[in-house]
Every structure is written in C-alpha cells, then in structure tokens.
C-alpha cells in the first residue's frame, strides 16, 4: 500500500511525502498512526482519495485499504489547529509553490495544466446537429465537418441506388474551399464522379433551386431497431381483439385500469390505438316544461361548451348539441350582517330646543332623513325620545351611549355608512362612524345543469325523467391510448373532430362493472407498424415520403435455383392526427428479380397541410404459380419523413454546402455522415482588399470591428507592426471556434500564436508582443522608463520561490496539427531537463510542430528565468509605463544599485562631468555604468562612468541637456557596477490608487527567448 500526501489539489505537484504499509487498515487507523492529534470532525482539514474514489470523512473509520491500494491525502487547511500543522510539517516541507510565479505574457486563455491525456471523442469527426450552440467561426485554415442545417434525407432513386441529401453550414463568414479538399471520410468527393455532387454557397446565396434546401422531418420511430434490423419488419394484417372483456374497470383522471382478479386488456392492443369508452355515471333529468329538459350530474367530466357536439350512451342515448351550461356553485349561507353606527364625539350642547329649534339631516347611502327639534327635552333621555319620534319609520334609531347620542342602523342592514349634516349641537364636532355589513339571505347550492338541442336546432324535451346511468362525451366517445399495459391504459380524449381535447379534466374516480371498452372502427386490424407522427407537435407537413427495403433481396427462387421477377405488396395509410378520422389507404406494389438488397422510395403530396400520422402493413395477394411459396420478399420500413411547411432558401452570414452522395453499396453508413472541407477564412487584408488568410492581425481586427469597434478605437500603427513581425516569422492562427468564449479571450488566443497579448493603452486597443529587446542599449534607452528610490513612495520588493523538487523540468505542448488533423504533443526540453515533472499545456490556434515547440520552449524559459516578482509604488510616474513596457528599476542595495539627484553637470574637453547628491561607490571594482532619468521619466544611457571624486563621475557624453536648476523635478542618477547597476524589468501592471501608482513587474532575461527562431530536434 502506498500513501501519498499532497500540499493541495490546485497544483500538479509531486507528493510531499510517501509511506508504505504492509497490512490492511482503515484510513482513520493510518491517520492516527501518523498524527496522534487526529480527531473526527465535521469539516476536516484534509480529504482522502482511495484508488481515485473520494472517501467521505464519515466513512474513514470504516473504509479499509490493502497494501496493493493507493491512498492519496490532500491538504485542505481550514485553520491553524495542531492537526493541520502536523500535516503541514510532513517531511519538513515548506511548500512555497509556483503559484506565485508571474504570468507568462501571451499565454492562451485556455492553456494550462492537463491531468493526463483526455480521451478523443469518438464522434468528434462527423456531421452533427448543433441546436442552440454558438455558430461556428473558423480562423485561418481548418478542416471542418459541416453541421446540419436541416435533417439529412435518404431516398432510393433506383432499387440499388440510395442517395443521401445534406444541407450543411461550414461556418460564419466567407471561405476559400478548394474542390479537392471537400471529402467524405478521407476520399475527395470529386473523385467519386457521378456518385457524389456538391455545391458551396457563399453567405446569403439563393438555395431555392437546390432540392437539398427542403426541410424534412425524419420520424425517429422508423429506422434501425435495437434488434439489429435496418428498419421495422412488415407483417400481414391481423384482426385485433375488438373489445376488452374485464369484469370491472376503474376510471381515475386520465387512466383506465382493471382491478386485480377482474381480467386484463387484450394483449394485441398497443399505444396509438383509438378506443370507444363507455364509463357510465349517474345523471338526473328534470322536466323543463315547454322549454328544454335539464340534465344534472357530474358534467364537469364533459367540460361542455355551448355548441359542443356530444353523444349520450345509456339512458336517453342519442346525438345532441349543447344549448346551455351552468357550472356547479356551492351553497352560500345567510348572513345577518352588522349595524352601521354614528356616535357623538361629545355630550349634547343644549336641550332647550323650544327656545332655539334645531334642524339637521341623517343619511344612509342615497336616502336622507330630516329631523327638527323644537321642544324642551330637559336631558339626554328626553332628547333620545324626541329623536326617535322624529325618526319613526326610518331604518335609523337614536340611543344613549356613555352620555352621548348614538344613531344605530336597524335590521335588515344595508352595509352603508350613516352620516349627519348640521348635527354638531347634539353630536359634537367630530362624530365617529362605523360601517356595518349587509344582511344577506344566502343562496342555495346550484348543481351543474345543461340543456340540449337536436342537430337541427330544436330544443330537447321529452327525455326520460329521473336518475339514470349514462356516458356523455364528445361524439364518438373516442380516446387514444398513450401508454399501454395489460392492466392499465393511459388515454387522451378526442373531440368530435378527432383532435386531442386539451381541456379534458379526466374521469372522476369510479369503479364500475357497467363499463365497456371497444376498438374504434378505424383500428379493427393489427399487424401495422405505426401509426407514427410525421412531424413535431404544433407543426404541419405538405408531403410524405417513405422507403421500403428488401435487405435479403426481392425475387422468386425456383425449385432448380432459377431467379425470377415477382411482385410484392404493402399498404401505406395516413390521416390527419388532429382529426383522427378515416385512414387514406394507398396500396403499393414493388417488383424485383434479384438477390441483392433493394429499396424503394415513394413520395406523395397531401391534400392539405396537416399534422399527419402514418402506418404500414404488408398486404397479402394471391400470386400466380408457385410465387407465394418461392418468394423472397421480407420487407422493412426504413424511413418516414414529412416535408415541413417552411424551408429557408438562404442563410445570411453563413457559408453553406449541399451534398448528394450515393450510399448503399458505394459508401458505408458511417462515412456518409463524415463530409468535411478544408476551408481558409476570407477576411479584409492589412494590405487592402480581401482574400483567404491565416494571418493573426486580420482576424483580430475583423472580430473587433464585428463587435462595434472602429479604427478610432485601435492603435493601428501597433497592429501593423505586430502584423509585420508575425508575417516575417511565419506565425499564423488556425482554429475552429464553436463554443462560447469572450471576445478578449478569443483575441488573446490569436495573439498568443505570435507571443502577443491584447491591452488598452491611452484608450486604444493594441497588441503587445513579448520579444527579445536590446536591453539598455543607447538606441533603445529612449523607450525605457526609470524607477529608483528617488521617485518611489514604497521601496522595491522582490519576491519569488526558492528552487524545489516540485519545480517543472519540462513542458509538453498539445496542439492541433494541420498534417494529421488531430491533437498531437511535442516535448519541449531545455538542456539538462529530465522531464520528470512536466507541465502540460493545450494551446489553441497552433497548427504545426515547430511553432508549438517554440511556444513550449518559451514557456520553459519563463519557468526557469522569470520566477521573481518586483513590486513598488510611485507617485504618478508609474502611469508612463504600459503592459510589457521596459523599465530600469533600482534600489539602494550595497555594491549593487545606487540612486541620487543630479545636482550639476559640466561639458569639458574630456567628457561630461555629473555631480551627484550622494557619494558614488566605485569600491566593487571593474566597469561602472550610470544612467540619467530625463524629465519625462525615460532613460538616458547607460553610460560608462569614470570616477572623478566621491560625488563626481565623468561620462563621454549625454544625449540631452539636463535642467538641474529649473522649477521642475531635477534628473535622477542610477549608478552601479556594469552587471548590477539596475534591474531590467518588464512591467506587468500599473494600478493608480489614492494618488499613487502601484507597480508590478518581472525580470527581463534574454535567455527566455533563446529558442524563438530555432527548430525542434528531429
């Protein structure tokens, strides 16, 4: 048993520790033997994988492993508990992994580690239907298998000549496709002569004259079966069992079942059969007098509507038309209601109405009741008596309430508020009203009721009154079986026209011995294959086409072995599935006189656009002589299709190809679906015009402009320079994009083929190429920014990983080869690499071994020489640097870099004297260099420096005139030994924040680019 411990799951590293065991034990026992502090917990800081199967922590004390097993432990620290620390210290490991290595410029968006070699999908090479997937884009030159725009059509044009028609799209945009590069399997189509024809249409071309544009729907039920047959074997017609003979039935929702012990449904019934169902429920007929008799009962099963054509079987059997329907409504009980009130907000202000009379009015709803008080009422009781005398006969009564007047509504209540006008003397300024609820008398239960007419419109009267058993439904009482077993049917109800009744609520639950289930007259014969729908739901077709195949030949074989021609017969039937009426029957005859496999295709036009269903059976006819005994005519139904109503005649934006290929005995069925084309994308060229190209920049600019960018958004000189470099080197981009990807990743994948990356600089999109450059050359200096402690707000910090056994020592690059049209791998090893720890990268767009190898060697150089990360902070100086721009960065390390302010300079006959604000240390010996930072931050130099005194050095010359006494920042000096005077740096980020700029960079090392123009070993 081997136990391996890994620091995490994210890095493809070697295990930090390996242990061997010689006995069987549980995972928990082994953990305790290594870490005594181990304890069970809900969320442990490690995970366990036994023989590639993750074992849940709850099972560690139960799952045992043998010495031959492989147990892998992965650290998932969730704290600084002793157990985590114990595992972190296994083998004394201090895992500072390469996750802190700087990102390699120009790395493809989906490049990265691969865990082993992925399996190549067996169906990757073939024509497919790609519904709902992104439209294919092809960059450069690719071999592509076109995707179906409509279903392929296979048909026999002669008994031994089967053709397959296909409508494929190559990709979005326009392509250059040599005719010799259009293949089926590995064979060019043009080499097949008359057995194959094809046409390539540019975007938006008219396809109406090409029959391959027709949109056919192939019925999936007809075709090769799981038994190995090429189709559905035809048999003779047989009489189906006409009725079910069970002694009882259960009806529930949309199912009919046979209770246990009551029998079963006929074994020769099947899905799609239409049956007549009598399920009697109890209905009541009430005499309607001179009007119409009224039918009551479970009418919700019928779900009737006015004008609906119905049939009644059982009591009062007949054909009727629904005249009216009132659905069931439950009883509503009486409600006594509550009274509305109006209560005074204060006691009455006076009672001497004989001195000053008071007139006011009360109202309830729209009724008003005037009141006049003109007598002395003495007190509240007398006032209430006087008010009631005035309100006699009204629905309002006055009462006393806590020393105030209250007006109360009398029953029956109206549910309306009581209001008063001019009554503030007795009610106060703000009386309080309360609205009650109305008194209702209630309504009795209303059962569902239906009245009927005869077909002529006369009312239906004279029905047998009282209760009776009856089945009521759409005329025909027909149902289609949607799922069948011998004891359960799932059904859908058909309307009187034969269409599926989508509003049918199903049967009320019932078990009865009075049910009757029989076949509809259209289904009395069996032996059919089908019926099958010829188009999807909610669609219609105008033509039908089908094929009958005789795989074992069609002929008669005489007693002496002679072969002779014979006829064979079958019946094709169709009907409108939404009507489910009578079948249209077409008798067909095929003649053959050969033992070879033969096929026959028939096409018919339908009388109107319909959702058709079709079925086929073999037809027996007596043939003369001994034909019936000597006939070899086993037939299979191999396909059925319907022509959809709508067939697009053009596809704007897509390059389309139509094919007509002879299959059958000329090509295997597998190769028929492997039509490919080698296509080169036609794009606007950098030199002007359009044409086929594999270049990187035309693709990138085209894609950016397709997304709305214009020339004003692009740094065109930089794009042109990048293009010139790639063309000179032969860098190209070849890829098929048929999955979702962001525009940025798509462009970066292309630029990566030229060691480039997309950036935004000064508001413009531009490519940046990581390339070797003449570091610190005087001619290169003007492009170099300088950073030193003189303009840093946070000093330079260098971080990086120490060498480790987990370091990669090789790169394997997987690329899609234009030679084999398959993924291949090239090994990339620098001298000394053993390849024991290899990074695997899958790079899109690379199509030849040499360029994939160069990319891998660049990646390996990046691993070896760019392990450090430089970080520092400046004021706004950092905004001068863009991504991958070059910089000279210094710190104040002894005998390395040194920085100072240039205080003065003087031009003499022997050179230019530079005066430093700091003493210049020449103690390291050897050549020293000095660089001067200009006002715009760029570098002048570096120049060879000669010591004059501690604060003065002499250089031969400067390429600019420093301003040392002006109002702006004076020049800076960068000084040190020739090999250590500054760190050559590639800027990887500059992020402004809080008035400063955070800078990040990585070392520039020319060794990274060693193999950029070399070739892989043979």
PyMOL commands that set and color helices and strands:
alter all, ss='L'
color gray80, all
select helices_A, chain A and resi 27-34+57-59+82-88+90-92+98-100+179-181+189-195+211-213+299-301+380-390+424-427+521-523+627-630+669-672+696-706+711-713+716-729+743-752+778-781+849-865+876-880+1006-1009
alter helices_A, ss='H'
color red, helices_A
select strands_A, chain A and resi 2-6+17-20+25-26+46-50+53-55+64-65+70-75+137-139+141-145+147-148+153-158+161-172+175-176+182-184+187-188+196-201+216-218+232-233+238-239+249-253+255-257+274-278+281-286+294-297+309-314+318-326+341-343+358-364+367-373+396-401+404-409+418-421+432-434+449-453+466-474+478-485+488-493+507-512+516-519+525-526+529-533+541-550+555-557+563-564+566-576+584-592+598-610+612-618+631-632+636-644+654-662+675-684+690-692+735-737+756-761+764-769+785-787+792-800+811-816+823-828+839-842+868-874+886-889+898-908+911-916+928-933+939-949+952-955+972-977+983-993+996-1003
alter strands_A, ss='S'
color yellow, strands_A
deselect
rebuild
show_as cartoon
